[in-house]
């Protein structure tokens, strides 16, 4: 094999070929042909390096490249699908949060003696503070718990009127916390665990 490569190398050099690779083309009948340019489509294509004597099956190389491209494409499609699902999930949460806020505002309007008009301003999904934005995937829960926290404070008989019910800085992703300020100056702290009892 190496001897054949040396002979081919000498032969090609004598014709002035600058390319140091030779292409071995094998057709369907098994007939071999050595040439300086890539084989025609449909013919087994191997390149032989005259300097090193190494051989590379270009068909296999092309298949590997194609498989790698298909794998990369599949990964991109999967990432795209995951991102779209996350967007749709957040849109559903935001929609639910807006509905919860509307319920809260209706209660506030119906009970002006118990709630300051701005006691529980809606957290707008597209205009959240940096702090609230950290918990945007729980926005519907936050709005529901803000209302529940205000109601719990009022039920204690130590809060005549709710002035504010906000997500508290002690909150974590798994345990939300709420601060309620009353007209009497008394403050209440509740976690979602307290509000779920």
HELIX and SHEET records of a PDB file:
HELIX    1   1 UNK A    2  UNK A   14  1                                  13    
HELIX    2   2 UNK A   58  UNK A  110  1                                  53    
HELIX    3   3 UNK A  130  UNK A  133  1                                   4    
HELIX    4   4 UNK A  136  UNK A  138  5                                   3    
HELIX    5   5 UNK A  139  UNK A  155  1                                  17    
HELIX    6   6 UNK A  192  UNK A  195  1                                   4    
SHEET    1   A 4 UNK A  32  UNK A  35  0                                        
SHEET    2   A 4 UNK A  21  UNK A  26 -1                                        
SHEET    3   A 4 UNK A  44  UNK A  49 -1                                        
SHEET    4   A 4 UNK A  55  UNK A  57 -1                                        
SHEET    1   B 3 UNK A 162  UNK A 167  0                                        
SHEET    2   B 3 UNK A 177  UNK A 182 -1                                        
SHEET    3   B 3 UNK A 187  UNK A 191 -1                                        
END                                                                             
